């Protein structure tokens, strides 16, 4: 099951992941959507969090 990115801790985690991928703070211009992140974001979240395993489509 996917984490609920509307929860504050997951929202912050998603921001950190995006910041690492972009090498800067994400902005609205990047089109970052915490509810429907791209597959790379989910894979990265699952790898770091370690409690879920996701397969690429």
N, CA, C and O atoms as a printed pandas DataFrame, in Angstrom:
     atom_number atom_name residue_name chain_id  residue_number  x_coord  y_coord  z_coord
0              1         N          UNK        A               1    0.845   -1.194    0.000
1              2        CA          UNK        A               1    0.000    0.000    0.000
2              3         C          UNK        A               1    0.883    1.248    0.000
3              4         O          UNK        A               1    1.901    1.301    0.690
4              5         N          UNK        A               2    0.489    2.224   -0.764
5              6        CA          UNK        A               2    1.269    3.453   -0.859
6              7         C          UNK        A               2    1.118    4.295    0.398
7              8         O          UNK        A               2    0.046    4.323    1.002
8              9         N          UNK        A               3    2.184    4.983    0.798
9             10        CA          UNK        A               3    2.060    5.883    1.946
10            11         C          UNK        A               3    1.119    7.037    1.607
11            12         O          UNK        A               3    0.983    7.424    0.446
12            13         N          UNK        A               4    0.491    7.563    2.610
13            14        CA          UNK        A               4   -0.432    8.691    2.396
14            15         C          UNK        A               4    0.372    9.985    2.480
15            16         O          UNK        A               4    0.748   10.426    3.566
16            17         N          UNK        A               5    0.630   10.585    1.325
17            18        CA          UNK        A               5    1.491   11.761    1.278
18            19         C          UNK        A               5    0.831   13.013    1.823
19            20         O          UNK        A               5    1.487   14.041    1.989
20            21         N          UNK        A               6   -0.493   12.933    2.109
21            22        CA          UNK        A               6   -1.110   14.107    2.706
22            23         C          UNK        A               6   -0.759   14.226    4.187
23            24         O          UNK        A               6   -0.967   15.280    4.787
24            25         N          UNK        A               7   -0.227   13.154    4.784
25            26        CA          UNK        A               7    0.212   13.215    6.171
26            27         C          UNK        A               7    1.490   14.042    6.242
27            28         O          UNK        A               7    2.369   13.894    5.394
28            29         N          UNK        A               8    1.603   14.919    7.251
29            30        CA          UNK        A               8    2.744   15.851    7.324
30            31         C          UNK        A               8    4.113   15.188    7.233
31            32         O          UNK        A               8    4.988   15.696    6.532
32            33         N          UNK        A               9    4.322   14.065    7.925
33            34        CA          UNK        A               9    5.664   13.462    7.883
34            35         C          UNK        A               9    5.988   12.936    6.500
35            36         O          UNK        A               9    7.134   13.041    6.064
36            37         N          UNK        A              10    5.009   12.369    5.789
37            38        CA          UNK        A              10    5.256   11.878    4.435
38            39         C          UNK        A              10    5.405   13.037    3.463
39            40         O          UNK        A              10    6.176   12.958    2.506
40            41         N          UNK        A              11    4.665   14.115    3.710
41            42        CA          UNK        A              11    4.792   15.300    2.854
42            43         C          UNK        A              11    6.216   15.850    2.973
43            44         O          UNK        A              11    6.835   16.194    1.966
44            45         N          UNK        A              12    6.728   15.931    4.189
45            46        CA          UNK        A              12    8.091   16.434    4.396
46            47         C          UNK        A              12    9.108   15.478    3.783
47            48         O          UNK        A              12   10.086   15.905    3.170
48            49         N          UNK        A              13    8.867   14.175    3.957
49            50        CA          UNK        A              13    9.765   13.173    3.376
50            51         C          UNK        A              13    9.799   13.303    1.860
51            52         O          UNK        A              13   10.869   13.243    1.255
52            53         N          UNK        A              14    8.634   13.480    1.244
53            54        CA          UNK        A              14    8.566   13.637   -0.213
54            55         C          UNK        A              14    9.327   14.883   -0.651
55            56         O          UNK        A              14    9.968   14.889   -1.703
56            57         N          UNK        A              15    9.255   15.938    0.158
57            58        CA          UNK        A              15    9.984   17.164   -0.161
58            59         C          UNK        A              15   11.489   16.925   -0.112
59            60         O          UNK        A              15   12.231   17.414   -0.965
60            61         N          UNK        A              16   11.936   16.171    0.889
61            62        CA          UNK        A              16   13.361   15.860    1.013
62            63         C          UNK        A              16   13.837   15.026   -0.173
63            64         O          UNK        A              16   14.900   15.284   -0.739
64            65         N          UNK        A              17   13.039   14.021   -0.542
65            66        CA          UNK        A              17   13.382   13.182   -1.697
66            67         C          UNK        A              17   13.497   14.035   -2.959
67            68         O          UNK        A              17   14.448   13.896   -3.728
68            69         N          UNK        A              18   12.521   14.914   -3.163
69            70        CA          UNK        A              18   12.547   15.790   -4.339
70            71         C          UNK        A              18   13.760   16.711   -4.305
71            72         O          UNK        A              18   14.385   16.964   -5.335
72            73         N          UNK        A              19   14.088   17.207   -3.122
73            74        CA          UNK        A              19   15.243   18.096   -2.994
74            75         C          UNK        A              19   16.534   17.366   -3.359
75            76         O          UNK        A              19   17.414   17.941   -4.000
76            77         N          UNK        A              20   16.647   16.109   -2.954
77            78        CA          UNK        A              20   17.830   15.327   -3.297
78            79         C          UNK        A              20   17.912   15.081   -4.800
79            80         O          UNK        A              20   18.991   15.147   -5.390
80            81         N          UNK        A              21   16.754   14.795   -5.422
81            82        CA          UNK        A              21   16.736   14.527   -6.856
82            83         C          UNK        A              21   17.015   15.789   -7.671
83            84         O          UNK        A              21   17.665   15.728   -8.715
84            85         N          UNK        A              22   16.520   16.937   -7.189
85            86        CA          UNK        A              22   16.679   18.188   -7.925
86            87         C          UNK        A              22   17.962   18.924   -7.545
87            88         O          UNK        A              22   18.405   19.821   -8.262
88            89         N          UNK        A              23   18.559   18.540   -6.407
89            90        CA          UNK        A              23   19.725   19.214   -5.850
90            91         C          UNK        A              23   19.410   20.669   -5.510
91            92         O          UNK        A              23   20.284   21.535   -5.557
92            93         N          UNK        A              24   18.156   20.920   -5.168
93            94        CA          UNK        A              24   17.699   22.239   -4.706
94            95         C          UNK        A              24   16.300   22.079   -4.134
95            96         O          UNK        A              24   15.685   21.020   -4.262
96            97         N          UNK        A              25   15.804   23.131   -3.504
97            98        CA          UNK        A              25   14.459   23.074   -2.934
98            99         C          UNK        A              25   13.425   23.030   -4.065
99           100         O          UNK        A              25   13.495   23.847   -4.983
100          101         N          UNK        A              26   12.471   22.097   -4.018
101          102        CA          UNK        A              26   11.449   22.025   -5.069
102          103         C          UNK        A              26   10.517   23.234   -5.032
103          104         O          UNK        A              26   10.242   23.795   -3.972
104          105         N          UNK        A              27   10.039   23.619   -6.210
105          106        CA          UNK        A              27    9.106   24.742   -6.300
106          107         C          UNK        A              27    7.861   24.295   -7.057
107          108         O          UNK        A              27    7.818   23.192   -7.603
108          109         N          UNK        A              28    6.846   25.162   -7.086
109          110        CA          UNK        A              28    5.615   24.849   -7.808
110          111         C          UNK        A              28    5.890   24.651   -9.296
111          112         O          UNK        A              28    5.173   23.910   -9.968
112          113         N          UNK        A              29    6.917   25.307   -9.806
113          114        CA          UNK        A              29    7.267   25.187  -11.225
114          115         C          UNK        A              29    7.713   23.767  -11.582
115          116         O          UNK        A              29    7.646   23.364  -12.743
116          117         N          UNK        A              30    8.171   23.008  -10.570
117          118        CA          UNK        A              30    8.586   21.630  -10.816
118          119         C          UNK        A              30    7.393   20.689  -10.955
119          120         O          UNK        A              30    7.548   19.541  -11.372
120          121         N          UNK        A              31    6.203   21.177  -10.605
121          122        CA          UNK        A              31    5.011   20.344  -10.727
122          123         C          UNK        A              31    4.997   19.201   -9.730
123          124         O          UNK        A              31    4.433   18.144  -10.010
124          125         N          UNK        A              32    5.608   19.397   -8.573
125          126        CA          UNK        A              32    5.671   18.343   -7.561
126          127         C          UNK        A              32    4.301   18.156   -6.917
127          128         O          UNK        A              32    3.767   19.075   -6.295
128          129         N          UNK        A              33    3.740   16.965   -7.068
129          130        CA          UNK        A              33    2.430   16.654   -6.506
130          131         C          UNK        A              33    2.613   15.567   -5.464
131          132         O          UNK        A              33    2.990   14.444   -5.798
132          133         N          UNK        A              34    2.351   15.887   -4.205
133          134        CA          UNK        A              34    2.605   14.944   -3.123
134          135         C          UNK        A              34    1.626   13.777   -3.122
135          136         O          UNK        A              34    1.930   12.714   -2.579
136          137         N          UNK        A              35    0.457   13.964   -3.722
137          138        CA          UNK        A              35   -0.546   12.901   -3.723
138          139         C          UNK        A              35   -0.238   11.863   -4.795
139          140         O          UNK        A              35   -0.385   10.663   -4.560
140          141         N          UNK        A              36    0.186   12.316   -5.965
141          142        CA          UNK        A              36    0.479   11.376   -7.053
142          143         C          UNK        A              36    1.910   11.576   -7.539
143          144         O          UNK        A              36    2.136   12.114   -8.623
144          145         N          UNK        A              37    2.860   11.145   -6.740
145          146        CA          UNK        A              37    4.267   11.272   -7.115
146          147         C          UNK        A              37    4.604   10.279   -8.218
147          148         O          UNK        A              37    3.896    9.291   -8.415
148          149         N          UNK        A              38    5.671   10.544   -8.922
149          150        CA          UNK        A              38    6.086    9.636   -9.991
150          151         C          UNK        A              38    6.608    8.326   -9.416
151          152         O          UNK        A              38    6.854    8.227   -8.214
152          153         N          UNK        A              39    6.773    7.338  -10.254
153          154        CA          UNK        A              39    7.220    6.011   -9.817
154          155         C          UNK        A              39    8.588    6.083   -9.134
155          156         O          UNK        A              39    8.846    5.357   -8.174
156          157         N          UNK        A              40    9.450    6.951   -9.626
157          158        CA          UNK        A              40   10.768    7.091   -9.011
158          159         C          UNK        A              40   10.679    7.561   -7.576
159          160         O          UNK        A              40   11.433    7.103   -6.717
160          161         N          UNK        A              41    9.764    8.469   -7.314
161          162        CA          UNK        A              41    9.558    8.944   -5.948
162          163         C          UNK        A              41    9.068    7.839   -5.045
163          164         O          UNK        A              41    9.527    7.711   -3.910
164          165         N          UNK        A              42    8.127    7.028   -5.542
165          166        CA          UNK        A              42    7.617    5.914   -4.744
166          167         C          UNK        A              42    8.709    4.880   -4.488
167          168         O          UNK        A              42    8.834    4.369   -3.375
168          169         N          UNK        A              43    9.497    4.571   -5.514
169          170        CA          UNK        A              43   10.558    3.585   -5.362
170          171         C          UNK        A              43   11.594    4.072   -4.356
171          172         O          UNK        A              43   12.082    3.301   -3.530
172          173         N          UNK        A              44   11.922    5.347   -4.432
173          174        CA          UNK        A              44   12.893    5.920   -3.506
174          175         C          UNK        A              44   12.337    5.899   -2.085
175          176         O          UNK        A              44   13.050    5.562   -1.140
176          177         N          UNK        A              45   11.068    6.259   -1.936
177          178        CA          UNK        A              45   10.427    6.262   -0.624
178          179         C          UNK        A              45   10.410    4.859   -0.038
179          180         O          UNK        A              45   10.674    4.676    1.150
180          181         N          UNK        A              46   10.103    3.876   -0.863
181          182        CA          UNK        A              46   10.032    2.500   -0.365
182          183         C          UNK        A              46   11.409    1.984    0.032
183          184         O          UNK        A              46   11.547    1.241    1.004
184          185         N          UNK        A              47   12.425    2.381   -0.725
185          186        CA          UNK        A              47   13.780    1.920   -0.433
186          187         C          UNK        A              47   14.274    2.489    0.891
187          188         O          UNK        A              47   14.835    1.767    1.715
188          189         N          UNK        A              48   14.063    3.788    1.089
189          190        CA          UNK        A              48   14.547    4.446    2.296
190          191         C          UNK        A              48   13.706    4.044    3.506
191          192         O          UNK        A              48   14.247    3.768    4.577
192          193         N          UNK        A              49   12.406    4.011    3.339
193          194        CA          UNK        A              49   11.524    3.687    4.470
194          195         C          UNK        A              49   11.700    2.230    4.885
195          196         O          UNK        A              49   11.719    1.919    6.076
196          197         N          UNK        A              50   11.827    1.341    3.911
197          198        CA          UNK        A              50   12.138   -0.044    4.204
198          199         C          UNK        A              50   10.978   -0.910    4.660
199          200         O          UNK        A              50   11.182   -2.085    4.965
200          201         N          UNK        A              51    9.758   -0.367    4.718
201          202        CA          UNK        A              51    8.640   -1.180    5.194
202          203         C          UNK        A              51    7.684   -1.549    4.069
203          204         O          UNK        A              51    6.650   -2.174    4.304
204          205         N          UNK        A              52    8.029   -1.162    2.854
205          206        CA          UNK        A              52    7.165   -1.491    1.727
206          207         C          UNK        A              52    8.011   -1.796    0.505
207          208         O          UNK        A              52    9.114   -1.273    0.351
208          209         N          UNK        A              53    7.488   -2.638   -0.351
209          210        CA          UNK        A              53    8.202   -2.961   -1.584
210          211         C          UNK        A              53    7.279   -2.686   -2.758
211          212         O          UNK        A              53    6.134   -3.138   -2.786
212          213         N          UNK        A              54    7.788   -1.946   -3.716
213          214        CA          UNK        A              54    6.989   -1.568   -4.874
214          215         C          UNK        A              54    7.674   -2.057   -6.140
215          216         O          UNK        A              54    8.901   -2.108   -6.226
216          217         N          UNK        A              55    6.872   -2.405   -7.093
217          218        CA          UNK        A              55    7.430   -2.857   -8.361
218          219         C          UNK        A              55    7.162   -1.811   -9.431
219          220         O          UNK        A              55    6.106   -1.179   -9.452
220          221         N          UNK        A              56    8.123   -1.641  -10.305
221          222        CA          UNK        A              56    7.932   -0.701  -11.410
222          223         C          UNK        A              56    6.885   -1.254  -12.359
223          224         O          UNK        A              56    6.785   -2.462  -12.573
224          225         N          UNK        A              57    6.111   -0.341  -12.920
225          226        CA          UNK        A              57    5.045   -0.762  -13.839
226          227         C          UNK        A              57    5.631   -1.158  -15.178
227          228         O          UNK        A              57    4.894   -1.541  -16.086
